[in-house]
């Protein structure tokens, strides 16, 4: 069962078991990146039968992910959000469409509601030795909510600086014949010079294409979550005094980012890999409050 002693640490175990011990409507924001299917083992040379990502068939992999997120849904507040970064898997050089399949199942067979499909463009993605297809430089980052009418969203906290190109476009005078077409494409209905100062001061909506590098922290986990990728959904969808969750925590990136942000937020991670859990909890001991970091 849940204890306050579980807060601000990563707990060892299967998320499908651990989450049963938490009250319903407990978490404000879940941010996670599940293991890829059949890409690597996270629990050592001997495969743990509970390890998601080692299933014989990709269909079973997706169903096991749904089992986890069914529980997350039950344990999430009506104002809460779920962010899932899920990578593609390949067979014989052919993409299997795992992210699309997962998205279809989450929105057609489960009560989760999709708000955004964010594209994470990996600006420093590793080169691939591919000769029959283009290298993959991006991954989807899906944002789901439990209730479309009540979910928490602080857009102001996630705004980014306006670019010079955007400022110049705002000065453009559209012809009457252009306005309808342009407004449909970009939501722009005319010259916006009067708003430039406001945008320069407050920033603009960050959009759904996030160009960010991969993680550069020195940890033993083979695929750590980049902290910058966690930070944006964290500030936008987890309120002060909220609780975050990562059911596939690895070395605890979500937990460290939550504690650095402060604001009375607390966090819980879950992972099946004992060395990763041990490393995560050691790293959490070193975290210091950095509210201006993001």
Secondary structure, DSSP 8 states (H G I E B T S, - for coil): ---GGGTTEEEES-HHHHGGGS-SS-EEEEEE----SSS--SS-SS--TT-TT--SSHHHHHHHHHHHHHHHHHHEEEEEEEEEEE---EETTEE--HHHHHHHHHHHSSS-EEEEEEEEEETT------SSS----EEEEEEEES-TTT----GGGG-B---HHHHHHHT----HHHHHHHHHHHS--S--GGGHHHHHHH-B---SEEEE-------SSTT---HHHHHHHHHHH--TT-EEEETT-TTTHHHHHHHHH-TT-EEEEEES-HHHHHHHHHHHHT----TT--
